[in-house]
Amino acid sequence: YAELDRRASALAAGFVQELGLRRGELVALICGNRPEWMVCSLAIHFVGAVDVPRASETPPAILEAILGHADPAVVILEHPAQLPLVRAAAPGLRSVVVIDEEAGDGVLRYADLLACGGAAAPEVRAEVERRRVEVEPDDLATVIYTSGTTGAPKGVMVTHEGLLHFCRLSSGLRGLTRDDRVYGVLPLSHVFGFATLLLGTLHAGARLHLEARFTPEAALE
């Protein structure tokens, strides 16, 4: 947990120093289940920004509709293959971060951003801590879009208090303790997976094991 906090704080400093990410700005997080997803989401919230999560395998037409509607300032991608779609779909896009690979000019790598944030000046780290403390329960935390299977995807706006309610309820109903292990197959980009699986487990101080890609076979193993 201490390492997770250090990484998320360092990435948050990188967001402020390298990307100029401001309070209330939207950051699309297009990624599958992996530790970097957790770090990115927490870092976004630390600086008072808002994440817009989707799985990497989101169909192109759905992803294009979501990005066009949300118009994020920053997009974080698991893989660079979706770069052309992202740049065409998000008119207000200012920066792109790629987690896995080199992606060419004008794109930052997650590892480089993490390193820059870790070496950030004291005033930048102080800015992150100030913003983190100033986040209010009624502040917008995330915009989670519906699947779009019955029409255009619709963004559901969830506050920090809403997320806290989910995770308290989840950890309480499951009776989780710090000695428990939780195996998660739901995508973290889904509100139930994020709020109850991830945040509920963190709230209880338990250990989380993530399935990188959900398949019926993985759920049965």
C-alpha positions in Angstrom: 0.0 0.0 0.0 2.9 2.4 0.7 4.4 1.6 -2.7 1.0 2.2 -4.4 0.7 5.5 -2.7 4.3 6.5 -3.7 3.7 5.6 -7.3 0.4 7.3 -7.5 1.8 10.5 -5.9 4.8 10.5 -8.3 2.5 10.1 -11.3 0.3 12.8 -10.0 3.3 15.1 -9.8 4.2 14.2 -13.4 0.6 15.1 -14.4 1.0 18.5 -12.9 4.6 19.2 -14.0 4.7 17.7 -17.5 1.0 17.8 -18.6 -0.3 20.8 -16.7 -3.3 18.8 -15.6 -5.8 21.0 -13.9 -8.5 20.3 -11.3 -11.7 19.2 -12.9 -10.2 18.2 -16.3 -11.1 14.9 -17.8 -8.6 12.1 -18.4 -9.6 9.1 -20.5 -8.0 5.9 -19.2 -8.1 3.3 -21.9 -6.6 0.2 -20.3 -7.2 -3.3 -19.2 -6.8 -4.7 -15.7 -3.2 -4.2 -14.5 -1.4 -2.4 -11.6 -0.8 0.7 -13.8 -4.5 1.2 -14.1 -4.8 1.5 -10.4 -1.8 3.9 -10.2 -3.2 6.1 -13.0 -6.7 6.3 -11.6 -5.5 7.2 -8.1 -3.1 9.8 -9.5 -5.9 11.4 -11.5 -8.0 11.7 -8.4 -5.1 13.0 -6.3 -4.9 16.1 -8.4 -8.6 16.7 -8.5 -9.1 15.6 -12.1 -11.7 13.2 -13.4 -11.1 9.9 -15.0 -13.1 8.5 -17.9 -12.3 4.7 -17.9 -12.7 2.2 -20.7 -11.2 -1.2 -21.5 -8.6 -1.4 -24.3 -10.8 -3.8 -26.2 -13.7 -1.2 -26.5 -15.0 -1.3 -30.1 -13.6 1.6 -32.2 -17.0 3.1 -32.9 -18.0 3.1 -29.2 -14.6 4.5 -28.2 -14.8 7.2 -30.8 -18.3 8.2 -29.6 -17.2 8.3 -25.9 -14.1 10.4 -26.6 -16.0 12.8 -28.9 -18.6 13.4 -26.2 -16.3 13.5 -23.2 -13.6 15.6 -25.0 -10.8 14.7 -22.5 -7.7 16.9 -22.1 -5.5 13.9 -21.6 -5.8 10.3 -22.8 -3.8 7.4 -21.3 -3.5 4.4 -23.6 -2.4 0.8 -22.8 -1.1 0.4 -26.4 -0.3 3.0 -29.1 -2.4 1.3 -31.8 -5.4 3.4 -30.9 -3.5 6.7 -31.3 -5.0 7.7 -34.7 -8.5 7.1 -33.5 -7.9 9.0 -30.2 -6.4 12.1 -31.9 -9.2 12.2 -34.5 -12.0 11.7 -31.9 -11.0 14.1 -29.1 -10.9 17.7 -30.4 -9.6 19.2 -27.1 -6.9 16.6 -26.6 -3.7 18.2 -25.2 -1.6 15.2 -24.3 -1.4 11.4 -24.8 0.4 8.9 -22.4 1.1 5.3 -23.5 1.8 2.7 -20.9 3.5 -0.1 -22.8 5.6 1.0 -25.8 7.4 3.9 -27.5 4.8 5.7 -29.6 6.6 8.5 -31.4 6.8 12.3 -31.1 4.3 14.1 -28.9 3.5 11.1 -26.8 4.8 10.5 -23.3 5.6 7.0 -21.9 4.1 6.1 -18.5 7.5 5.1 -17.1 9.0 8.4 -18.1 6.2 10.4 -16.6 6.5 8.4 -13.4 10.2 9.1 -13.3 9.7 12.8 -13.9 7.1 13.0 -11.2 9.3 11.1 -8.8 12.1 13.7 -9.3 9.7 16.7 -9.3 10.6 19.9 -7.4 9.3 20.3 -3.8 6.8 22.9 -4.9 5.2 20.5 -7.4 4.9 17.7 -4.8 3.4 20.3 -2.4 0.9 21.3 -5.1 -0.2 17.6 -5.4 -0.6 17.3 -1.6 -2.6 20.5 -1.5 -5.0 19.3 -4.3 -5.3 15.9 -2.7 -6.4 17.4 0.6 -8.8 19.8 -1.1 -10.8 17.1 -2.9 -14.4 17.4 -1.6 -17.0 14.6 -1.4 -19.3 16.3 -3.9 -16.5 16.8 -6.4 -16.9 14.8 -9.6 -14.6 11.7 -9.5 -15.3 9.7 -12.6 -17.5 9.6 -15.7 -18.3 6.0 -16.6 -20.0 5.4 -19.9 -22.7 2.8 -20.6 -21.9 0.1 -23.1 -23.7 1.7 -26.0 -25.3 -1.6 -27.0 -28.8 -0.1 -27.1 -27.9 3.4 -28.4 -25.3 6.0 -28.0 -23.1 5.6 -24.9 -24.2 7.8 -22.0 -21.8 9.1 -19.4 -22.7 8.5 -15.7 -21.2 11.2 -13.5 -20.1 9.8 -10.1 -18.8 11.9 -7.2 -16.1 10.9 -4.7 -18.8 10.4 -2.1 -20.6 8.1 -4.5 -17.5 6.0 -4.9 -16.9 5.9 -1.1 -20.5 4.8 -0.5 -19.9 1.9 -3.0 -16.6 0.8 -1.4 -17.9 1.0 2.2 -20.9 -1.0 1.3 -18.9 -3.6 -0.6 -16.2 -4.1 2.1 -18.9 -4.2 4.8 -21.1 -6.8 3.0 -18.2 -9.0 2.2 -16.7 -8.7 5.7 -13.3 -8.2 4.3 -10.3 -7.9 6.6 -6.6 -7.2 6.0 -5.9 -10.9 6.0 -8.2 -11.6 3.0 -7.3 -12.0 -0.7 -9.7 -10.9 -3.4 -9.5 -12.3 -6.9 -11.0 -9.9 -9.5 -12.1 -10.8 -13.0 -14.4 -7.8 -13.6 -12.9 -5.0 -15.7 -11.8 -2.0 -13.6 -13.3 0.3 -16.2 -16.8 -1.0 -15.1 -18.3 0.9 -12.2 -18.9 -2.3 -10.2 -15.4 -3.6 -10.8 -13.9 -0.2 -9.9 -16.0 0.9 -6.9 -16.6 -2.5 -5.2 -13.8 -4.7 -6.3 -10.9 -2.2 -6.3 -11.9 0.5 -3.9 -13.8 -1.9 -1.6 -10.6 -4.1 -1.3 -8.4 -1.1 -0.8 -10.8 0.3 1.9 -10.5 -3.0 3.8 -6.7 -3.2 3.4 -7.0 -6.6 1.8 -4.9 -8.0 -1.1 -6.2 -7.8 -4.6 -5.3 -10.3 -7.4 -6.4 -9.0 -10.9 -7.2 -11.1 -13.9 -5.7 -9.1 -16.8 -8.3 -10.2 -19.4 -11.7 -11.5 -18.4 -12.8 -14.7 -20.2 -15.4 -17.3 -19.1 -12.5 -19.8 -18.9 -10.5 -17.6 -16.6 -13.5 -17.2 -14.3 -13.9 -20.9 -14.0 -10.2 -21.8 -13.4 
